[in-house]
Amino acid sequence: MDILKSKDTYLAINHLSKKAIRIRAGKNSDFKERNPSVRYAIYDMSEIGEKERSIKVDLQEDSLLINDLISRIRVGNKGFEFSVESKEDERFYGLGDADRSTLEKRGTEHMIWVQNVKCYIPFPMLLSSKGWGIFSTTTFKQKFDVCKSQKDRLRIISPKGYCDIVIFFGKDFTELLAEFKRISGFSKMLPRFAYGFSFVANQKIDAFNMINEMYTFRKEEIPCDVYGLEPEWMEKRYDSSVNKKFNPNKFYIPYWMDTDTVRRLTFFKPIRDMNFKLSLWLCCDYDLSYEEERNARIPLEEDLDLLTHEDDSYLEDRFEIDDNLSNPRYLDNLTKKDEPWFEHLKKFVDMGARAFKLDGAWQIEEHPDRRYGNGMIDDEMHNLYPLIYAKQMSDGFENHTNKRSLVYSAGGFAGIQQYVATWAGDTGGGPKPLVSMLNLAMSGHSNTTCDMSIYDIEGIHFGFLQPWSQQANWDYWNQPWLFEKKLKDAFIYYSQLRYSLIPYIYNSAYRAYLNLAPTMRPLVYDYPEDEKTFNILNQYMLGEFLMVAAFIDKEIYLPKGTWIDYFTKEEYEGKRYLKYEVPEGRGGALFIKKGAILTRSFGIFSIKDEPFDKYTLEIYPSKEKTSTKIYEDDGISLEYKQGKYSVTEIDAIKVGNKIDISISSRKGDFEGKKENIEYEVRIMKMDKNDYVHINGKAFNLDELTDQEGIVKVCEKEILND
């Protein structure tokens, strides 16, 4: 750490990597680690050695030069302002759910503060089109003024809190997000079943009707994997205590049964037999900070009981002051200081619960009268709370089961991507949640969704073509088999389409985990030089090769390349606008980039806790060579973190009438890996004069119909010759 001094301000400079630098500022040279996200091991601010440094830092009068960025820092008695000079043609992306009106942020300003409906998951982070990014790590309320009040300056203003800024560099959005996530946490791999469909029941449901609804999903051949219960699964509705129980009138469990017997013989048995995963709704008002302080990577040197955060704002305009009402108080009535929050949830997991939905109730609300066990009051803890809630839920489940957790939350903050999936809260399933999800993608968070809108085909189209997919009923009776025929047919079509793409979506989740690209991302991510993509709000890439357009008005934009309409099979050259008529029974557009290799599996109605033993490779050959990879693991354990997964490399190219396909061996190993898997290779847009080589060997077609050629092979057949 280097200490610099500028007039009355001290600066601490930490080089986090060759591409990232941390800057802290204060009135004195005491730079003990006070950042709770660092102390709680949420953010990694480890410093590299002096010989590895490559970022140039120069202090000049009132400016700090970081490579070629000119920044200024102003530290007050309670807060700070950090600003960076911006070029006129520079664009900015990020901020998470702080904004749902635009992708490109120049000329706007936004508060970084978790709020119900208005802003569930803010990220105090921006990416610049000029190859750098900025991350303000304080959890106090702050404002990002993105060249609005001053056209040539990005300003971060925090009335309270320590100035703790990270600047990072990269040649493109992929490198920038990789550097940001190296600090704030990698994207989480959910269990494979989580990438299917989650159905959240009416809150009045009971065990009998729950099982009947699960049975109906299977009978109607509507794919579904996760079935969620809402607040009334509990004996006491909205029970945020550690004494919660199943509602005995709705989910009766005989008093004499132990946990194992409950798992084997109650309603959990048919749930398991039909291969459903049960999700339980939760609300939390627990003081989670005690657990974080117990396990802090860097303990506070001060005595927690002596910590105070001066704040007299809530006393304004009071004539008489009652000390019993004016001072924040500890939360000791509900919280068991020595017991982690997840401890009381273990019994439900042992019974068979496999997922948890973290409602916004309590966690996203303001608590100005509250003092937490770590000494903080709400002004610093408010943004932090949903983050450590997600952390303790994910870690708690995984430490207890040694399996991946499926926890999904409405609230969050930068770093949430490493713990849980999220949904867009009570904002519906229309255009604004779509923009929110694209902004979250440009902030490093990949596992996002929203409450599917099932009242029109447009909402169903969008709802199934997301990183993960959820329909929430709450007080409504929206079982898909009860829909009018048009909507029911569309729902079944899109649900089966999604499940046929599960291997492709799972590969995309792996790419996000490996920092290659978010699963769902705006077009500007893949086409950053095309000015037409800079602020498209209703189109996005889903994985490597699929482009989705939702809530279409009159036209859509096709970037460079050749694009094939998935529904009509028509081909279009890109870099132009296209007047698009949505086909009957469909809710938007779905295009395949020519050259695509889609990994699919048909006829799936639920996702088993074991790897696939066969794949359909749907290839749209191009004159230019295209490559992709299939990532495989056990789909359920945490062993992927130790590199226990396999990778298959696939290439395809068309030269004249020859379609040349290469399928490698599956490199890597993991528990339960299938031997000699089968491939059904489907070559799309093929005519009778084309012929196929796989790994250099000519293969006869098993079928040729409607411009589609099919070759069925097994792994040993194509690798042993």
Beta strands, then each sheet from edge to edge (+ up, - down):
strand 1: 2-6
strand 2: 9-17
strand 3: 20-26
strand 4: 57-60
strand 5: 63-66
strand 6: 69-75
strand 7: 80-85
strand 8: 92-96
strand 9: 108-112
strand 10: 122-128
strand 11: 132-136
strand 12: 142-146
strand 13: 153-158
strand 14: 163-169
strand 15: 197-202
strand 16: 226-229
strand 17: 277-282
strand 18: 329-330
strand 19: 353-358
strand 20: 370-371
strand 21: 406-409
strand 22: 421-423
strand 23: 448-449
strand 24: 469-474
strand 25: 520-522
strand 26: 539-542
strand 27: 546-550
strand 28: 555-558
strand 29: 562-565
strand 30: 571-573
strand 31: 576-579
strand 32: 588-593
strand 33: 597-600
strand 34: 614-619
strand 35: 626-632
strand 36: 646-655
strand 37: 658-663
strand 38: 678-684
strand 39: 691-694
strand 40: 697-699
strand 41: 703-705
strand 42: 708-714
sheet 1: 1+ 2- 3+ 14- 11+ 10- 8+
sheet 2: 4+ 5- 6+ 7- 13+ 12- 9+
sheet 3: 23+ 22+ 21+ 19+ 17+ 16+ 15+ 24+
sheet 4: 18+ 20+
sheet 5: 25+ 26- 27+ 32- 29+ 30-
sheet 6: 28+ 31-
sheet 7: 33+ 34- 38- 42+ 41-
sheet 8: 35+ 36- 37+ 39+ 40-
end
